[in-house]
Amino acid sequence: MAGNSIGHLFRITSFGESHGKLIGVVIDGCPAGIDIDMKYIQYEVNRRRPGQSNITTPRDEKDIVENISGVFEGKSTGMPLAFVIKNEDTRSEDYSNIANILRPSHADYTYYEKYGIHDYRGGGRSSARETATRVIAGAVAKLFLNKLNISINAYVSAVGNIKISKNVYDLDLSKTEDNIIRCPDNKTALKMIKFIEEIKAEGDSIGGIVSCIIKGMPIGLGEPVFDKLQADLGKAILSINAVKGFEYGSGFEGTKMKGSEHNDIFYKKNNKIQTKTNNAGGILGGISSGNDIYFNVAFKPVATIMKKQESLDKDGNNITLMPKGRHDPCVLPRAVPIVEAMAAITIADHILLSNSYKQ
């Protein structure tokens, strides 16, 4: 099975399954001398962990992060970093009734056809459980980026048709963690939470949008032609479970504008070149311009719902599916730290690439 690694120089490889003994990640390319703050890494992982509130899955994993290599006296050695999280609250028996069933909108069918075998317990390798390892790697990347004064902040901007009406610069992103949906606008957050509770009571699920802004960006990150910064960001974000779309800068709204409206006009202030607008989203020609990078990520509704559905078994016979188990009615609040992590991994990677050219 290929495709378990991402990155050029700051490169991560994740391993493990939803109901295996543990999950983990190996990080290659992390510079030596970075303070590996385990309390901070644990905090980031806790933001993603299950069982946080009544609008997330009740699976009770403590997600205690253990470092097993690459750290000496609290600092990275430059050798491969490796971390693991043990799986504890698995309840594999909840999935025994679907061992031979192809669940709608899951990876069961494609995994089975491609590999001839599929771990049905929580989806095995296709489970979003794997994303906990990305958050570990993202936390390490953030520790590196923090030294360069680069910040990454994601938040829930829409659940179904309920969305924040304010511009990102009119929001106080320090309030993102003030509510269980991770929406920095409290009035909108309350509406989102109520809506998700209603959806959960129906046995259904709902999707939405996570927005993200990267501040403190240097000029010059990104490699033409195939390793453009937005291309690598897009790949990283689209690799997250349940993601259906990625747009940066003006995104799809930019298609409604004229060139004269969309162009970011240059001007000089305090002997520094700037732009009057930032429709480009901080990237020109695949290379960072020094402006903030901002993007939106579309997440689909969680595929497992607590309603009867018609489907097929692996032999092609008609069946009626009534799932068991513990699942999120909305993935968005737990997706926020995952989006930040994949963005951090990408930016850290491109900083190392850019530095490799310097004498």
Stockholm file with secondary structure:
# STOCKHOLM 1.0

chainA/1-359         MAGNSIGHLFRITSFGESHGKLIGVVIDGCPAGIDIDMKYIQYEVNRRRPGQSNITTPRDEKDIVENISGVFEGKSTGMPLAFVIKNEDTRSEDYSNIANILRPSHADYTYYEKYGIHDYRGGGRSSARETATRVIAGAVAKLFLNKLNISINAYVSAVGNIKISKNVYDLDLSKTEDNIIRCPDNKTALKMIKFIEEIKAEGDSIGGIVSCIIKGMPIGLGEPVFDKLQADLGKAILSINAVKGFEYGSGFEGTKMKGSEHNDIFYKKNNKIQTKTNNAGGILGGISSGNDIYFNVAFKPVATIMKKQESLDKDGNNITLMPKGRHDPCVLPRAVPIVEAMAAITIADHILLSNSYKQ
#=GR chainA/1-359 SS CCCCEECSSSEEEEEECTTSSEEEEEEECCCTTCBCCHHHHHHHHHHHCSCSSTTSCCCCCCCCEEEEESEETTEECSSCEEEEEECCCCCGGGGGGGTTEECTTSSHHHHHHHHSCCCCSTTGGGSGGGHHHHHHHHHHHHHHHHTTTCEEEEEEEEETTEECCSCGGGSCGGGGGGSTTCCSCHHHHHHHHHHHHHHHHTTCCCCEEEEEEEESCCBTCCBTTTBCHHHHHHHHHHTSTTEEEEEETTGGGGGGSCHHHHCCCEEEETTEEEESCCTTTTEETTEEBSSCEEEEEEECCCSCCSSCEEEEETTSCEEEECCCSCCCSCCHHHHHHHHHHHHHHHHHHHHHHHHTTCC
#=GC SS_cons         CCCCEECSSSEEEEEECTTSSEEEEEEECCCTTCBCCHHHHHHHHHHHCSCSSTTSCCCCCCCCEEEEESEETTEECSSCEEEEEECCCCCGGGGGGGTTEECTTSSHHHHHHHHSCCCCSTTGGGSGGGHHHHHHHHHHHHHHHHTTTCEEEEEEEEETTEECCSCGGGSCGGGGGGSTTCCSCHHHHHHHHHHHHHHHHTTCCCCEEEEEEEESCCBTCCBTTTBCHHHHHHHHHHTSTTEEEEEETTGGGGGGSCHHHHCCCEEEETTEEEESCCTTTTEETTEEBSSCEEEEEEECCCSCCSSCEEEEETTSCEEEECCCSCCCSCCHHHHHHHHHHHHHHHHHHHHHHHHTTCC
//
